[in-house]
Amino acid sequence: MSNVTLHTLSAMKKNGEKFAVLTAYDACFSHLVSSAGVEVILVGDSLGMVLQGNDSTLPVTVEEMAYHTQAVARGNQGSLIMSDLPFMSYATPEQAMDSSAALMQAGANMVKLEGGAWLADTVSLLAERGIPVCAHLGLTPQTVNQLGGYRVQGRDKKSAQQMINDAVLLQDAGASILLLECVPSLLAQEISMAVEIPVIGIGAGAGTDAQVLVMHDMLGVTPGRSPKFVKNFMADASSIEEAVSAYVKAVKDGSFPAAEHGFE
């Protein structure tokens, strides 16, 4: 696979072609998933839960994110690398600049941050300084305590309209990609049509331009009950490589996510 860029992803959206996103946290899995055709590797702060065993993403630090980003960059075979800015690492635009610089210098091609309209100035500043941004809306795990748990967002008319407004505002501020998590499928489709930039979904139905899963969930190795939006691709595969390839194929042909993986 030739190197994936933001231009690649924008062209795919324009052409109606879906793309696959998957988390990875080290060189071996980075090599594997990028070789399988995953367009975007997310170095997620989910590592705080699946690697470190924490009950949330909140304890993860910028230093830990940079360490794992470096490892992923060494194994990468052409995917675009997106790294999460962890909890309280972008409370001000200036802090966001410093945190983003650390991740970009570690090998990220763009950063992801969670939040709505209040982040517009930060997104604008980062974009002006040459740091591509993915804006994360819907269920934002870093605010799980404020949300009262991992709950679907945007189910009432007011919050749905606010999410649409935030999506357009963040795009206009300079965000290059949006990510929607645990959002009703019809709302996610409406947002995807309302913006020109690619929209990645997780628990947001099939109407987005791309899908993302945590690799450990997709392989069925995460302890406990899996969220509704997860499919275990390892269940019908004979190897991890086969499972990842099946995930990529299912995203691209539209068979994943199915209706049962979304929310009304």
Backbone hydrogen bonds in HBPLUS format (Angstrom, degrees):
<---DONOR---> <-ACCEPTOR-->    atom                        ^
c    i                          cat <-CA-CA->   ^        H-A-AA   ^      H-
h    n   atom  resd res      DA  || num        DHA   H-A  angle D-A-AA Bond
n    s   type  num  typ     dist DA aas  dist angle  dist       angle   num
A0004-VAL N   A0078-GLY O   2.77 MM  74  6.02 163.1  1.80 174.2 169.7     1
A0008-THR N   A0005-THR O   3.04 MM   3  5.04 118.1  2.44  94.0 108.9     2
A0009-LEU N   A0005-THR O   3.17 MM   4  6.60 156.7  2.23 150.4 154.9     3
A0010-SER N   A0006-LEU O   2.91 MM   4  6.13 158.0  1.96 150.7 156.9     4
A0011-ALA N   A0007-HIS O   2.96 MM   4  6.10 158.1  2.01 148.2 153.9     5
A0012-MET N   A0008-THR O   3.00 MM   4  6.27 148.2  2.11 143.3 152.4     6
A0013-LYS N   A0009-LEU O   3.03 MM   4  6.34 155.8  2.09 146.8 152.3     7
A0014-LYS N   A0010-SER O   3.01 MM   4  6.26 165.1  2.03 149.2 153.3     8
A0015-ASN N   A0011-ALA O   2.94 MM   4  6.12 144.6  2.07 143.1 152.6     9
A0017-GLU N   A0012-MET O   2.76 MM   5  4.84 158.7  1.80 154.5 151.3    10
A0016-GLY N   A0013-LYS O   3.00 MM   3  5.03 158.5  2.05 104.8 111.6    11
A0019-PHE N   A0209-ASP O   3.26 MM 190  6.81 146.0  2.38 141.3 151.2    12
A0039-GLU N   A0020-ALA O   3.09 MM  19  5.65 118.7  2.48 134.3 148.6    13
A0040-VAL N   A0020-ALA O   3.26 MM  20  6.59 161.9  2.29 154.4 157.1    14
A0021-VAL N   A0211-GLN O   2.86 MM 190  5.86 142.6  2.00 168.8 173.1    15
A0022-LEU N   A0040-VAL O   3.13 MM  18  6.67 152.5  2.21 160.3 167.9    16
A0042-LEU N   A0022-LEU O   2.96 MM  20  5.89 160.5  2.00 127.6 134.1    17
A0023-THR N   A0213-LEU O   3.33 MM 190  6.74 150.1  2.43 159.6 163.5    18
A0024-ALA N   A0042-LEU O   3.23 MM  18  6.33 141.8  2.38 134.5 138.3    19
A0030-SER N   A0026-ASP O   3.02 MM   4  6.01 146.7  2.13 142.2 152.5    20
A0031-HIS N   A0027-ALA O   2.95 MM   4  6.09 160.2  1.98 148.6 152.6    21
A0032-LEU N   A0028-CYS O   3.04 MM   4  6.31 156.7  2.09 143.8 150.6    22
A0033-VAL N   A0029-PHE O   2.89 MM   4  6.00 179.0  1.89 155.4 155.5    23
A0034-SER N   A0030-SER O   3.04 MM   4  5.96 160.0  2.08 146.3 152.6    24
A0035-SER N   A0031-HIS O   3.03 MM   4  5.93 149.7  2.12 138.1 146.6    25
A0036-ALA N   A0032-LEU O   3.10 MM   4  6.28 130.4  2.35 137.6 150.5    26
A0038-VAL N   A0033-VAL O   3.21 MM   5  5.79 161.5  2.24 160.0 156.5    27
A0037-GLY N   A0034-SER O   3.24 MM   3  5.41 163.9  2.27 104.7 109.1    28
A0080-LEU N   A0039-GLU O   2.90 MM  41  6.29 164.8  1.93 158.8 155.6    29
A0041-ILE N   A0080-LEU O   2.86 MM  39  6.15 156.8  1.91 155.6 163.5    30
A0082-MET N   A0041-ILE O   2.86 MM  41  6.11 171.6  1.87 166.5 168.5    31
A0043-VAL N   A0082-MET O   2.74 MM  39  6.08 162.0  1.77 161.8 167.9    32
A0084-ASP N   A0043-VAL O   3.13 MM  41  6.38 162.4  2.16 160.7 156.0    33
A0047-LEU N   A0044-GLY O   3.14 MM   3  6.08 164.5  2.17 119.3 121.2    34
A0048-GLY N   A0045-ASP O   3.00 MM   3  5.84 166.9  2.02 120.8 124.0    35
A0049-MET N   A0046-SER O   2.87 MM   3  5.45 149.0  1.97 114.9 123.4    36
A0050-VAL N   A0046-SER O   3.01 MM   4  6.34 164.1  2.03 162.2 162.7    37
A0051-LEU N   A0047-LEU O   2.93 MM   4  4.94 148.3  2.04 122.6 131.4    38
A0052-GLN N   A0047-LEU O   3.02 MM   5  6.44 152.5  2.09 159.7 167.6    39
A0054-ASN N   A0048-GLY O   2.87 MM   6  5.63 155.0  1.93 156.8 152.4    40
A0053-GLY N   A0049-MET O   3.19 MM   4  4.70 135.2  2.40 106.5 115.7    41
A0060-VAL N   A0057-THR O   3.27 MM   3  5.99 162.2  2.30 124.8 129.6    42
A0065-MET N   A0061-THR O   3.05 MM   4  6.35 157.6  2.10 146.3 152.7    43
A0066-ALA N   A0062-VAL O   2.85 MM   4  6.09 155.6  1.91 152.8 159.5    44
A0067-TYR N   A0063-GLU O   3.01 MM   4  6.19 155.2  2.07 143.0 149.6    45
A0068-HIS N   A0064-GLU O   3.09 MM   4  6.35 166.2  2.11 153.1 155.1    46
A0069-THR N   A0065-MET O   2.91 MM   4  6.01 149.9  2.00 143.6 152.9    47
A0070-GLN N   A0066-ALA O   2.94 MM   4  6.12 156.5  1.99 149.3 154.5    48
A0071-ALA N   A0067-TYR O   3.23 MM   4  6.56 156.5  2.28 143.8 149.5    49
A0072-VAL N   A0068-HIS O   2.96 MM   4  6.19 163.4  1.99 150.8 154.9    50
A0073-ALA N   A0069-THR O   2.90 MM   4  6.06 160.0  1.94 151.1 156.7    51
A0074-ARG N   A0070-GLN O   3.15 MM   4  6.40 148.4  2.26 145.4 152.6    52
A0075-GLY N   A0072-VAL O   3.17 MM   3  5.39 129.0  2.44 101.0 113.6    53
A0076-ASN N   A0072-VAL O   3.03 MM   4  6.02 128.6  2.31 148.1 162.3    54
A0109-ASN N   A0081-ILE O   2.75 MM  28  5.16 162.5  1.78 141.9 147.8    55
A0110-MET N   A0081-ILE O   3.21 MM  29  6.64 130.2  2.47 154.8 158.9    56
A0083-SER N   A0110-MET O   3.03 MM  27  6.47 161.9  2.06 149.9 152.0    57
A0112-LYS N   A0083-SER O   2.88 MM  29  6.00 142.8  2.01 143.3 144.2    58
A0085-LEU N   A0112-LYS O   2.91 MM  27  5.95 163.5  1.94 168.7 163.4    59
A0089-SER N   A0086-PRO O   3.09 MM   3  5.68 139.8  2.26 147.4 141.8    60
A0096-ALA N   A0092-THR O   2.91 MM   4  6.16 155.7  1.97 153.8 161.3    61
A0097-MET N   A0093-PRO O   2.99 MM   4  6.26 147.4  2.10 142.7 150.7    62
A0098-ASP N   A0094-GLU O   3.17 MM   4  6.53 159.8  2.22 148.7 152.3    63
A0099-SER N   A0095-GLN O   2.94 MM   4  6.15 168.9  1.95 155.8 158.9    64
A0100-SER N   A0096-ALA O   2.85 MM   4  5.85 161.4  1.88 146.6 152.5    65
A0101-ALA N   A0097-MET O   2.92 MM   4  6.02 155.4  1.98 146.2 153.1    66
A0102-ALA N   A0098-ASP O   3.18 MM   4  6.43 153.6  2.25 144.2 150.2    67
A0103-LEU N   A0099-SER O   3.24 MM   4  6.60 152.9  2.32 145.6 152.1    68
A0104-MET N   A0100-SER O   2.84 MM   4  6.05 163.2  1.87 158.2 163.2    69
A0105-GLN N   A0101-ALA O   2.90 MM   4  5.95 159.2  1.94 147.9 153.6    70
A0106-ALA N   A0102-ALA O   3.16 MM   4  6.23 126.8  2.45 128.1 141.1    71
A0108-ALA N   A0103-LEU O   3.08 MM   5  5.71 165.5  2.10 146.6 143.3    72
A0107-GLY N   A0104-MET O   3.10 MM   3  5.25 151.8  2.18 100.8 109.5    73
A0111-VAL N   A0132-PRO O   3.07 MM  21  6.47 163.1  2.10 154.8 153.6    74
A0134-CYS N   A0111-VAL O   2.80 MM  23  6.15 149.4  1.89 154.5 162.2    75
A0113-LEU N   A0134-CYS O   3.08 MM  21  6.55 153.9  2.15 168.9 177.1    76
A0136-HIS N   A0113-LEU O   2.89 MM  23  5.88 158.6  1.94 161.1 161.1    77
A0115-GLY N   A0136-HIS O   3.10 MM  21  6.17 167.6  2.11 160.2 160.5    78
A0119-LEU N   A0116-GLY O   2.98 MM   3  5.89 166.4  2.00 128.7 133.1    79
A0120-ALA N   A0117-ALA O   3.00 MM   3  5.49 171.2  2.01 124.9 125.9    80
A0123-VAL N   A0119-LEU O   2.86 MM   4  6.08 166.3  1.87 166.3 170.4    81
A0124-SER N   A0120-ALA O   2.93 MM   4  6.10 160.9  1.96 150.3 155.7    82
A0125-LEU N   A0121-ASP O   2.96 MM   4  6.15 159.4  2.00 146.1 151.3    83
A0126-LEU N   A0122-THR O   2.96 MM   4  6.20 167.6  1.98 155.6 158.5    84
A0127-ALA N   A0123-VAL O   2.92 MM   4  6.07 167.4  1.94 152.9 156.8    85
A0128-GLU N   A0124-SER O   2.94 MM   4  6.07 156.7  1.99 147.5 154.1    86
A0129-ARG N   A0125-LEU O   3.14 MM   4  6.34 136.5  2.33 140.0 151.0    87
A0129-ARG N   A0126-LEU O   3.05 MM   3  5.12 129.6  2.31  96.9 110.7    88
A0131-ILE N   A0126-LEU O   2.91 MM   5  5.12 163.2  1.94 145.9 142.9    89
A0130-GLY N   A0127-ALA O   3.11 MM   3  5.19 162.8  2.15 108.6 110.7    90
A0176-SER N   A0133-VAL O   2.83 MM  43  5.61 151.7  1.91 151.5 160.6    91
A0177-ILE N   A0133-VAL O   3.36 MM  44  6.68 147.0  2.48 146.3 147.6    92
A0135-ALA N   A0177-ILE O   2.96 MM  42  6.43 153.5  2.03 154.8 151.8    93
A0179-LEU N   A0135-ALA O   2.84 MM  44  6.11 152.8  1.91 151.6 150.6    94
A0137-LEU N   A0179-LEU O   2.82 MM  42  6.16 161.7  1.85 171.7 177.6    95
A0181-GLU N   A0137-LEU O   3.12 MM  44  6.55 158.8  2.17 151.7 156.5    96
A0139-LEU N   A0181-GLU O   2.80 MM  42  5.18 176.9  1.80 143.4 144.3    97
A0143-THR N   A0140-THR O   2.85 MM   3  5.74 165.9  1.87 133.6 138.3    98
A0144-VAL N   A0141-PRO O   3.19 MM   3  5.01 152.1  2.27 113.3 110.1    99
A0146-GLN N   A0143-THR O   3.00 MM   3  5.35 122.8  2.34 106.8 121.0   100
A0147-LEU N   A0143-THR O   2.93 MM   4  6.20 154.5  2.00 155.7 164.1   101
A0148-GLY N   A0144-VAL O   3.03 MM   4  6.03 123.2  2.37 135.9 148.2   102
A0149-GLY N   A0144-VAL O   3.04 MM   5  5.21 158.0  2.09 152.7 154.7   103
A0153-GLN N   A0182-CYS O   2.95 MM  29  6.29 162.9  1.98 173.9 170.4   104
A0160-ALA N   A0156-ASP O   2.96 MM   4  6.06 154.6  2.02 156.1 164.3   105
A0161-GLN N   A0157-LYS O   3.00 MM   4  6.16 161.9  2.04 148.1 152.3   106
A0162-GLN N   A0158-LYS O   3.00 MM   4  6.24 153.4  2.07 144.7 152.7   107
A0163-MET N   A0159-SER O   2.99 MM   4  6.18 148.4  2.09 140.4 148.0   108
A0164-ILE N   A0160-ALA O   3.07 MM   4  6.41 153.7  2.14 147.7 154.6   109
A0165-ASN N   A0161-GLN O   2.92 MM   4  6.17 164.8  1.94 152.1 156.1   110
A0166-ASP N   A0162-GLN O   2.83 MM   4  6.04 158.9  1.88 147.8 153.8   111
A0167-ALA N   A0163-MET O   2.94 MM   4  6.07 156.2  1.99 144.7 150.9   112
A0168-VAL N   A0164-ILE O   3.11 MM   4  6.41 163.4  2.14 154.8 157.7   113
A0169-LEU N   A0165-ASN O   2.92 MM   4  6.10 161.6  1.95 150.7 156.7   114
A0170-LEU N   A0166-ASP O   2.84 MM   4  5.98 164.2  1.87 154.3 157.7   115
A0171-GLN N   A0167-ALA O   3.02 MM   4  6.18 153.5  2.09 143.2 150.8   116
A0172-ASP N   A0168-VAL O   2.93 MM   4  6.15 163.6  1.96 149.8 154.2   117
A0173-ALA N   A0169-LEU O   2.87 MM   4  6.10 133.5  2.09 139.1 152.8   118
A0175-ALA N   A0170-LEU O   2.96 MM   5  5.65 164.9  1.98 154.0 149.9   119
A0174-GLY N   A0171-GLN O   3.01 MM   3  5.30 147.6  2.12 104.3 114.3   120
A0178-LEU N   A0198-PRO O   3.05 MM  20  6.46 159.9  2.09 156.5 162.7   121
A0200-ILE N   A0178-LEU O   2.79 MM  22  6.14 167.7  1.80 154.2 156.4   122
A0180-LEU N   A0200-ILE O   2.81 MM  20  6.22 161.2  1.85 165.9 170.5   123
A0202-ILE N   A0180-LEU O   2.99 MM  22  6.39 141.9  2.13 164.7 167.1   124
A0182-CYS N   A0202-ILE O   2.87 MM  20  6.33 158.9  1.92 154.8 160.4   125
A0183-VAL N   A0203-GLY O   3.19 MM  20  6.46 134.7  2.40 126.1 137.5   126
A0187-LEU N   A0184-PRO O   3.09 MM   3  5.39 118.1  2.49 104.6 119.4   127
A0188-ALA N   A0184-PRO O   2.98 MM   4  6.27 163.1  2.00 160.9 166.2   128
A0185-SER N   A0263-PHE O   2.89 MM  78  5.81 160.0  1.93 161.7 161.1   129
A0189-GLN N   A0185-SER O   2.99 MM   4  6.22 154.4  2.06 147.0 153.9   130
A0190-GLU N   A0186-LEU O   2.98 MM   4  6.18 152.5  2.05 141.6 149.2   131
A0191-ILE N   A0187-LEU O   2.90 MM   4  6.21 158.0  1.95 154.2 159.7   132
A0192-SER N   A0188-ALA O   2.95 MM   4  6.14 158.4  2.00 145.5 151.6   133
A0193-MET N   A0189-GLN O   3.09 MM   4  6.31 142.1  2.23 142.4 151.6   134
A0194-ALA N   A0190-GLU O   2.98 MM   4  6.16 129.7  2.24 137.1 151.2   135
A0194-ALA N   A0191-ILE O   2.98 MM   3  4.89 129.1  2.25  93.8 108.5   136
A0195-VAL N   A0191-ILE O   3.22 MM   4  6.42 131.8  2.46 151.9 160.3   137
A0209-ASP N   A0199-VAL O   2.84 MM  10  5.21 129.8  2.09 139.7 155.5   138
A0210-ALA N   A0199-VAL O   3.15 MM  11  6.37 125.2  2.47 152.5 150.5   139
A0201-GLY N   A0210-ALA O   2.92 MM   9  6.10 157.5  1.98 130.3 135.6   140
A0212-VAL N   A0201-GLY O   3.05 MM  11  6.24 144.9  2.18 158.2 157.8   141
A0217-ASP N   A0214-VAL O   2.94 MM   3  5.35 124.2  2.26 110.1 124.4   142
A0218-MET N   A0214-VAL O   3.03 MM   4  6.34 161.6  2.06 156.7 162.5   143
A0219-LEU N   A0215-MET O   2.95 MM   4  6.18 138.4  2.12 147.6 158.7   144
A0221-VAL N   A0216-HIS O   3.02 MM   5  5.43 159.3  2.06 161.9 161.5   145
A0220-GLY N   A0217-ASP O   2.99 MM   3  5.03 153.8  2.06 102.6 111.0   146
A0233-PHE N   A0218-MET O   2.84 MM  15  5.69 138.5  2.01 147.3 158.2   147
A0230-VAL N   A0227-PRO O   3.15 MM   3  5.64 169.2  2.16 119.7 122.5   148
A0235-ALA N   A0232-ASN O   3.42 MM   3  5.80 156.7  2.48 105.0 110.8   149
A0237-ALA N   A0234-MET O   3.17 MM   3  4.93 170.1  2.18 105.5 107.7   150
A0243-ALA N   A0239-SER O   3.04 MM   4  6.34 153.2  2.11 145.5 152.9   151
A0244-VAL N   A0240-ILE O   2.93 MM   4  6.21 163.8  1.95 159.1 162.2   152
A0245-SER N   A0241-GLU O   2.98 MM   4  6.15 162.7  2.01 148.0 153.2   153
A0246-ALA N   A0242-GLU O   2.90 MM   4  6.07 149.1  2.00 142.6 151.2   154
A0247-TYR N   A0243-ALA O   2.97 MM   4  6.25 150.0  2.06 145.5 153.6   155
A0248-VAL N   A0244-VAL O   2.98 MM   4  6.30 163.8  2.00 155.4 158.6   156
A0249-LYS N   A0245-SER O   2.98 MM   4  6.18 165.2  2.00 148.4 152.5   157
A0250-ALA N   A0246-ALA O   2.90 MM   4  6.03 158.0  1.95 146.0 152.2   158
A0251-VAL N   A0247-TYR O   2.97 MM   4  6.19 156.1  2.03 153.6 159.3   159
A0252-LYS N   A0248-VAL O   3.03 MM   4  6.22 165.1  2.05 151.6 155.9   160
A0253-ASP N   A0249-LYS O   2.87 MM   4  6.06 156.0  1.93 152.6 158.8   161
A0255-SER N   A0250-ALA O   3.03 MM   5  5.01 116.9  2.44 141.3 151.0   162
A0256-PHE N   A0250-ALA O   3.12 MM   6  5.09 150.1  2.21 124.3 117.5   163
A0254-GLY N   A0251-VAL O   3.36 MM   3  5.23 150.9  2.45  95.5 103.8   164
A0261-HIS N   A0258-ALA O   2.99 MM   3  5.54 158.8  2.04 116.3 123.1   165
A0262-GLY N   A0259-ALA O   3.18 MM   3  5.57 168.0  2.19 114.4 118.0   166
